[in-house]
Amino acid sequence: GTAITYWDDGQATAAVRLENDTRQTLPAGTISMFSGGGFSGEARLPRMKPGEAQFVFFGLELDVEVDQRVIEQQRELVRVEVNGDQSGGVFHFVQRGKHEVTTHNRAGHAKKVVVALDLPRNAKLSGASEIDWDESRQQVLIGVPTPASSTAVQTYSAETNHREAFNWQSLNDEQLL
């Protein structure tokens, strides 16, 4: 597997992206991790069918921090559906944004930092060097290679579709503009 630092919700975790590249199902069990000639941690490995990949978490990562910010964002109304009874309906929006992820690595060796994004699976991403999907957590991920004792910045663009139900009587000026 590939050693990574998994960043999600303000927390860095030491992890491995493990892929079952055999023709056999791997049974669930305990897996021990070793790095740099020493023990790094243990984790519970879920049952894995051939071709499946999992992120296996085995400890806190103290040398990595991540900052995320929205550079620009816009929302465009693309369609309005009205209920058959005329009581309300659904607004359909496309949201486009440019985002920046900054990773800080205090370790004396390079790290691959994988950052979980608050985006739906069908989001359209561009600009990220690596894009992945965490099936167990249902999260879009981007990979940010970060050199030793260094900072790395990655900018990406995201486009997502949103729906918002409305009731005619509760509409406000902001929703109408």
N, C-alpha and C positions, 0 to 999 in steps of 0.2 A: 504494500500500500504506500501511498504518498503522505508523508508527514505534513501537516498544515497547522495553522492557528486559525480557529473558527471564531469569528466575531459576530455576536448576536446580542442585541438589546443591552449594550454597554458592558458586555462580559467577553473576555478572551479565554478560550479553552483550547488546550492541546488536544489534537485529534489526528486521525488517520482516515484518509479516503480509501476504503478497502473495496476491491472489486473481485467477485468470484469469477475468475477466468478459467475455471475447470468445467468439466461436464458433469460434476457431482454436486448435489446439494450439500452445503456445509451445515452441520448441526449447530444449534445454539450452544453457547458455552462461554467460559471465561477465557480472555486473551490477555497475555502480559506483553507490555511494550518495553523495549530496551533501546537506548540511544546513547551514543558517545561512550559505549562500554559499560553503561550502568542501567539500572532499573528506572523506568520513567513513570510507570503506572499500570493499572489494570482496568479492564472494561468488560462489560457483558456483551458478547457478540450475538446478534440475533441470527436466526436461521436464514441462510442466504441461498437462493436458487441460482443455478448457472446464469451468468450474465448480469446478475444484480450487483448494485454498488450501494454501500452504506457509509455514513460518516460515523466513526467510532470515537467517542470522547473518553479521555482517560485522565484529565487533570487540568488545573488552572494554568493559564499562561500569564506570567507576571511581567514579561518583557515587551508586550505589545499593547498599544493603545490606538484607537481609531476615532477620527473626527469625520462626520458626514454633514454636508450642508447642501441646500438647494440654491443654485446660482440664479436660475430663473424658472418660472412656471406659468403656464397659461392654460385656461380651460375654455373649450369651444363647444357650444351647444350644436349638436348635429341633427337631432330629431326630437320631436315631441309626439308622444302617443296619448290619445285621449280615451278614457274609459268609455265603454258603451253606454253607461248610464249618465255620462257627462259630469260625474262628481269630481273628477280629477284625472290623473294619468301618470305618465312617466317621462322625465327628461332624460335624454341620452347625451352624454358628454364624451369628448375626447380630451384627455389631459396630457399635455406635453411638458417635459421639464428637462433641464440640464442640471446635473448633480456632480458633486465633487466628493471623493473619498480620499482622506489623507491618513496613511498608516505610519506609525512611529515604532521603530524597532530598536530597543536598547540592548539587544543581545549581541554577542560578538560573532554571530554567524547569520547568514541570510535566512529569511523566513518567507514562506508562502502564506499570505494572510487571505483568508476567504471571508468575505463580508456578506452577511445575510441582508437582503433588501426587503423593504416593506412594499412589495409589488405582487400583483397576481401573476399566475403562471403564464397567462397569455400576453403579458407585457412585451412590447417591442423594444429591445435594447440595442444601442449602437455605441461604439466608442470604447467599450470595455475590452481589455485584452483577453480575458477568460470569463466565460459565462457557464454556470452549472445550475443544477436543480437538486435540492435536498428533498427527496420523496417523503421521508419520515416526518419532516417538519413542514412540508409544503411551502418551501421558500426558494425564491430566486437568489442565486449567489453570484458574486463576481470575485475573481482571484486577483490579488494585488501582490506581485513579487516585490519584496522589500529587502534591500541590501542590509548587511550587518551595520549596526550602530548608525542607522540612517532613517530618512523619511522618504516616503514615496507618495506621489499624488496621481490619482486617476480620475479623469472626468468621463462621464457617460451621459447619454441622453436616453430618456424613457418615454414611451407613449402607452397610455392605458385607457381603457374604456370604462365609463362609470354610468350607472343608472341611479336616478333619484326620483322616488315617488312624490307626487304632490296632490294636494287637495285644493280646489279652486278657492275655497273660503280661507285657507290659511296661507296663501301666497303672500310674499312680501315684495317690496320694491326691488331688493337685491336679486331675488329669483327671477324677476321679470326683465331685468336689464342684461 
